[in-house]
């Protein structure tokens, strides 16, 4: 089971997100609070995926992300504020994912599961901010995804990548689909060019 919590100061949105998480069979909902201080009072053991708004009372913005990450949790920011400054600030503070509040329940569940599995997740519309920043793909892709992209850029076929990483071809294709979703690049030549531009070769 994935343990998840919510920090959101808008009552209606907080209840909606908690309901979406509660309805998922693989998610166990922990503390639901209106502030970082309120969440901290619950003394939730480390390892929770916390759906966090940025504009909170008290500790807010990237400081809120930093505080929750410091408690040992994985942060998924879901915010109405999704400009380049907010996205880069949250990722720099340790957030593992970022969605705007235009995201629906399925998007939030997908992101929570990705983050719980050790990956990162940024909606494709926001990924361009990271790709254009100095942190580049290293902020968008997980270590395994970067490894797959590096082998692809070296000209390896799916079967070769699977053998080199000791995983199945199906898993390789799953990684490639995630990479395509996160970067917006679909064709192999585009992915190869992107890897070279970002120094992931």
Rosetta blueprint (number, residue, H / E / L):
1 X L
2 X E
3 X E
4 X E
5 X E
6 X E
7 X E
8 X L
9 X L
10 X L
11 X H
12 X H
13 X H
14 X H
15 X H
16 X H
17 X H
18 X H
19 X H
20 X H
21 X H
22 X H
23 X H
24 X L
25 X L
26 X L
27 X E
28 X E
29 X E
30 X E
31 X E
32 X E
33 X E
34 X L
35 X L
36 X H
37 X H
38 X H
39 X H
40 X H
41 X H
42 X L
43 X L
44 X L
45 X L
46 X L
47 X L
48 X L
49 X E
50 X E
51 X E
52 X E
53 X L
54 X L
55 X L
56 X L
57 X L
58 X L
59 X L
60 X L
61 X H
62 X H
63 X H
64 X H
65 X H
66 X H
67 X H
68 X H
69 X H
70 X H
71 X L
72 X L
73 X L
74 X E
75 X E
76 X E
77 X E
78 X E
79 X E
80 X L
81 X L
82 X L
83 X L
84 X H
85 X H
86 X H
87 X H
88 X H
89 X H
90 X H
91 X H
92 X H
93 X L
94 X L
95 X L
96 X L
97 X E
98 X E
99 X E
100 X E
101 X L
102 X L
103 X L
104 X L
105 X H
106 X H
107 X H
108 X H
109 X H
110 X H
111 X H
112 X H
113 X H
114 X H
115 X H
116 X H
117 X L
118 X L
119 X L
120 X L
121 X E
122 X E
123 X L
124 X H
125 X H
126 X H
127 X H
128 X H
129 X H
130 X H
131 X H
132 X L
133 X L
134 X L
135 X L
136 X L
137 X H
138 X H
139 X H
140 X H
141 X L
142 X L
143 X H
144 X H
145 X H
146 X H
147 X H
148 X H
149 X H
150 X H
151 X H
152 X H
153 X H
154 X L
155 X L
156 X L
157 X L
158 X H
159 X H
160 X H
161 X H
162 X H
163 X H
164 X H
165 X H
166 X L
167 X L
168 X L
169 X H
170 X H
171 X H
172 X H
173 X H
174 X H
175 X H
176 X H
177 X H
178 X H
179 X H
180 X H
181 X H
182 X H
183 X H
184 X L
185 X L
186 X L
187 X L
188 X H
189 X H
190 X H
191 X H
192 X H
193 X H
194 X H
195 X H
196 X H
197 X H
198 X L
199 X L
200 X L
201 X L
